[in-house]
Each structure stands twice: as C-alpha cells, then as structure tokens.
Amino acid sequence: MNGELLAAEKRLREILAGYFPLAIAVSGGVDSLTLATVAHRTLPLAPLMIHAVSPAVPAAATARVREMSEREGWDLREISAGEFADPDYRANPYNRCYFCKSNLYRSIGAITTRRIASGANLDDLSDYRPGLKAASEQNVVHPFVDAGIDKTTIRQIARAHQLQHYAELPAQPCLASRVETGLPIRAGDLNFIDDFECELKRTLGELSTVRVRIRNSGVYIELGELPDQETEPILKEKARHFCQKAGYQFIAITSYRQGSAFIRNKAI
C-alpha cells in the first residue's frame, strides 16, 4: 500500500474499533464486501454479517456474499427484510429507497442489539439517497464516510486485501432501481431483470455495465459500452426473443445513464 492508502485504512480501522461490536449489512457489492473483510480481519470481536435475500437483490450478489463468508469464516445471517410486505415500497415512489432501507434496518435490529454499519461511502453523499435518511433514523453508522473514504479508495483497499475480482465489479444497485418511478415493484419483474442481465453478461462479460430498465413504454437495455455493428444485431435479436418469451416488449439498446429510471418530480 502507498502512504495515502495506508493512512485511509488506518482511519477506517480506528473508526471500526470505536463502533464494535458491529453488525454489518452486506449487500454483495464491493463496498460492503470490503468493509466486512477489513472488519472481520482486524476487529478483536468478529462482526455479525447480515445479508438480506430478496427479489430485489441480484442472485450473483447473494452468491458472492456466501462465497466470501465460507472463505473468510464469517458469522453470516441471511434474512428477509420484508420490504415486499410494505405497500409504500411496492408503490415505487421517488423515495422508494427510504422504505426499503427502513425495512432492512428494522429487520436487522430485530435479531441483534449490535450497532449496524453500512458500506456507504463519500461518493454516496453527493447523490440523492433517501436510504441514508432511514439509516440516520435507526442510528446506522457509515465507517467509510466517517473515515473520509470514497469509492476509488474502497477499490484500492479491496485490491490490497486480495479482493481483486470484486474490486473491479461495476456498481450494482438493487434491481428495483431498474423500474421506472411510479410503476409498481413486482417480484416477477425483478426476476426477469436479473435473469436478462445475467444472460447479457454471458455475452458481454461479467464486468460489463448492464442495466435492463422497465419503463411505461417497455424494456430498454442500457450498456456502459455500446456494441459494435457486428454485435448489435445479435444483441437486439436476443433481447427481442428474451422479452417476448417472458411477455415484455423490447424497445431499444441505449447508453448507460445512472438513475435513468428515476423520476424525481413525478407526482405519485
């Protein structure tokens, strides 16, 4: 590690030591996996790892958490956050994440009295994150934020801890974020999105940025890198076939745009 990275991890370890005993919400992305790894390897009392299994969580994310748990010897508890029982969540308003995280943190709090920690980082503070309000209401701590650590630094820490593969993972928000604001969140739609994104990544590569968006008008595919002239018709034919088989209408392939299914000012 270079000097700056050593200093950042030292701050993180000091922050973690001040908060333990901890329960860490591990979603399966690079942020929470890195936080869980550092905490488990450095704290005198191993943290409790909590992973919510839900239609909104990609199957690959759950598989990563289980693989890391087995490799590292985590004390892992899998729970249902119960968000699908919440009509406010299912209605998919602009602040859907608030209801999602409220249910998650309440469910964690029901099984442990430990302080709950999330993998939120400095970059998250510059975006609209209603889930952070839910975290604040339930006294959830954010060690990366407290240590002044952003996403780039998290990836560097992950590499330093031999998590190179996870360090390269693209951002992977919950599957509900693919559904246009105001359209109801349904488990079947999320299963379709997850299956379709996995199918596309088998063609494009696991580390590709892929979003399958469900909008009022139909299904859109957003890609971090648009296909060349040879690959594009193959992808379009695959998309038409996959959508038709599942009862959806395929519309187009476009460039990835963060949060493009999110409509902030839509009246709901």
C-alpha positions in Angstrom: 0.0 0.0 0.0 1.1 3.6 -0.6 1.2 6.1 2.2 -2.2 7.6 1.4 -3.9 4.2 1.3 -2.2 3.1 4.5 -3.5 6.2 6.2 -7.0 5.7 4.9 -7.2 2.1 6.1 -5.7 3.1 9.5 -8.5 5.7 9.9 -11.0 3.0 8.9 -9.7 0.5 11.4 -9.8 3.2 14.2 -13.4 4.0 13.2 -14.4 0.4 13.2 -12.7 -0.2 16.6 -14.8 2.6 18.1 -18.1 1.1 16.9 -17.7 -2.6 17.7 -19.5 -4.9 18.4 -20.9 -4.5 14.9 -23.5 -6.0 12.6 -22.6 -5.2 9.0 -25.3 -5.1 6.3 -23.5 -6.9 3.4 -25.3 -6.4 0.1 -22.8 -8.2 -2.1 -21.2 -5.2 -3.8 -17.6 -4.1 -3.5 -18.3 -1.5 -0.7 -20.0 -3.8 1.8 -17.8 -6.8 1.0 -14.6 -4.7 1.5 -16.0 -3.2 4.8 -16.9 -6.7 6.0 -13.5 -8.1 5.1 -11.5 -5.4 6.8 -13.7 -5.5 9.9 -13.5 -9.3 10.2 -9.8 -9.4 9.7 -8.9 -6.6 12.2 -11.6 -6.3 15.0 -11.0 -8.3 18.2 -14.6 -9.4 18.2 -15.7 -10.6 14.8 -18.7 -8.7 13.4 -22.0 -10.3 12.6 -22.7 -10.2 8.9 -26.3 -9.7 7.7 -27.4 -10.3 4.1 -31.0 -9.7 3.0 -32.2 -12.2 0.4 -34.9 -10.6 -1.7 -36.2 -10.5 -5.3 -34.5 -7.0 -5.4 -31.1 -8.5 -4.7 -29.3 -10.0 -7.7 -28.7 -13.7 -7.3 -25.0 -13.1 -8.1 -24.7 -10.7 -5.2 -26.1 -13.3 -2.8 -23.6 -15.9 -4.2 -20.7 -13.5 -3.6 -21.7 -13.0 0.0 -22.0 -16.7 0.6 -18.6 -17.4 -1.1 -16.9 -14.7 0.9 -18.5 -16.0 4.1 -17.3 -19.5 3.5 -13.8 -18.4 2.5 -13.3 -15.9 5.4 -15.3 -17.8 8.1 -17.9 -15.1 8.7 -20.8 -15.4 11.1 -23.4 -14.8 8.4 -27.1 -14.5 8.9 -29.4 -14.3 5.9 -32.7 -12.6 6.5 -35.8 -11.3 4.7 -36.0 -7.6 5.1 -39.8 -7.8 4.5 -39.9 -4.8 2.1 -42.4 -6.6 -0.2 -44.9 -6.5 2.6 -44.7 -2.7 2.6 -47.2 -1.1 0.2 -45.2 2.1 0.3 -42.2 0.3 -1.1 -44.2 -1.6 -3.7 -45.7 1.6 -5.0 -42.2 2.7 -6.1 -42.4 6.4 -5.2 -39.4 8.7 -5.8 -38.2 7.9 -2.2 -38.6 4.1 -2.5 -35.2 3.5 -1.1 -36.3 5.1 2.2 -38.9 2.4 2.7 -36.5 -0.3 1.5 -33.8 0.6 4.0 -36.2 1.3 6.8 -37.5 -2.3 6.5 -33.9 -3.6 6.2 -32.6 -1.9 9.3 -35.7 -2.7 11.3 -35.3 -6.4 10.4 -31.6 -6.4 11.4 -32.4 -4.6 14.6 -34.9 -7.4 15.4 -32.2 -10.0 15.5 -29.3 -8.2 17.1 -28.6 -5.3 19.5 -25.2 -4.6 17.9 -24.5 -1.3 16.1 -25.5 -1.6 12.4 -22.9 -0.5 9.8 -23.4 0.1 6.1 -21.0 0.3 3.2 -22.0 3.8 2.2 -19.0 6.0 1.1 -18.3 9.6 0.5 -19.5 9.5 -3.1 -22.9 8.5 -1.9 -23.3 11.8 -0.1 -23.3 13.7 -3.4 -26.3 11.8 -4.8 -30.0 11.7 -3.8 -30.0 8.8 -1.3 -33.3 8.6 0.7 -31.9 5.4 2.3 -29.4 7.5 4.2 -32.4 9.2 6.0 -33.7 5.7 7.0 -30.2 4.9 8.3 -30.0 8.1 10.3 -33.4 7.4 12.0 -32.1 4.0 13.1 -28.6 5.1 14.2 -26.8 3.1 11.4 -23.2 4.1 11.1 -21.2 4.5 7.9 -17.5 3.8 8.6 -16.3 4.7 5.1 -17.9 8.1 5.3 -16.6 8.6 8.9 -13.1 7.7 7.6 -13.3 10.0 4.6 -13.1 7.2 2.1 -14.6 7.3 -1.4 -15.4 4.6 -4.0 -12.0 4.8 -5.7 -10.2 4.3 -2.3 -12.5 1.4 -1.5 -11.5 -0.4 -4.7 -7.8 0.2 -3.7 -8.4 -1.3 -0.3 -10.1 -4.2 -1.8 -7.1 -4.9 -4.1 -4.8 -4.6 -1.1 -6.8 -7.3 0.6 -6.6 -9.7 -2.4 -10.2 -9.0 -3.4 -9.0 -8.0 -6.9 -12.0 -9.6 -8.7 -14.6 -7.8 -6.5 -12.6 -4.6 -6.8 -13.4 -4.4 -10.5 -17.1 -5.0 -10.2 -19.2 -2.2 -11.6 -21.8 -0.5 -9.4 -24.8 -2.8 -8.8 -27.7 -1.1 -7.1 -30.8 -3.1 -6.2 -32.9 -4.5 -9.1 -35.8 -2.3 -8.1 -33.8 0.7 -9.3 -34.4 -0.6 -12.9 -38.1 0.0 -12.6 -39.3 3.5 -13.6 -40.6 5.6 -10.7 -44.3 5.1 -10.2 -44.5 1.7 -11.8 -45.3 -0.9 -9.1 -42.4 -3.1 -7.8 -43.3 -6.7 -8.6 -41.1 -9.8 -7.8 -41.7 -11.2 -11.2 -40.4 -8.1 -12.9 -37.3 -8.2 -10.8 -36.7 -11.8 -11.5 -37.0 -11.1 -15.2 -34.5 -8.2 -14.9 -32.0 -10.3 -13.0 -32.2 -13.2 -15.5 -32.0 -10.9 -18.5 -28.9 -9.0 -17.2 -27.2 -12.3 -16.4 -27.9 -13.5 -19.9 -26.5 -10.3 -21.4 -23.4 -10.6 -19.3 -22.8 -14.1 -20.6 -22.4 -12.4 -24.0 -20.7 -9.1 -22.9 -18.6 -10.2 -19.9 -19.3 -10.2 -16.2 -17.6 -6.8 -15.6 -19.7 -5.0 -18.2 -22.1 -2.3 -17.1 -25.5 -3.6 -18.0 -29.0 -2.3 -17.0 -32.3 -3.7 -18.0 -34.9 -1.0 -17.5 -38.6 -1.5 -17.3 -40.5 1.7 -18.3 -44.0 2.5 -19.2 -43.2 2.0 -22.9 -41.4 -1.3 -22.5 -37.9 -2.7 -21.9 -34.7 -0.8 -22.6 -31.2 -2.2 -22.3 -28.5 0.3 -21.2 -24.8 -0.5 -21.7 -21.7 1.1 -20.5 -20.2 0.5 -23.9 -22.4 0.3 -26.9 -21.9 -2.8 -29.1 -20.1 -2.6 -32.5 -22.0 -3.1 -35.8 -21.4 -6.8 -35.7 -22.6 -7.4 -32.2 -25.6 -5.0 -32.0 -28.0 -7.0 -34.2 -27.1 -10.2 -32.3 -28.0 -8.4 -29.0 -31.2 -7.0 -30.4 -32.4 -10.3 -31.6 -31.5 -11.9 -28.3 -33.3 -9.1 -26.5 -36.5 -9.4 -28.7 -36.6 -13.2 -28.1 -35.9 -13.0 -24.4 -38.5 -10.3 -23.8 -41.2 -11.9 -26.0 -40.8 -15.2 -24.2 -41.3 -13.5 -20.9 -44.2 -11.3 -22.1 -42.4 -8.0 -22.3 -41.9 -5.6 -25.2 -38.3 -4.8 -26.1 -37.8 -1.2 -27.2 -34.1 -0.3 -27.7 -30.4 -0.5 -26.7 -29.0 2.8 -25.4 -26.0 4.2 -23.5 -26.0 3.6 -19.7 -27.1 6.6 -17.7 -27.1 6.4 -13.9 -30.5 6.5 -12.4 -32.3 6.9 -15.7 -35.4 5.0 -14.4 -35.7 7.5 -11.5 -38.2 10.4 -12.0 -37.6 12.8 -9.1 -40.5 15.1 -9.6 -43.2 12.8 -10.9 -46.4 13.1 -9.0 -47.3 9.8 -7.4 
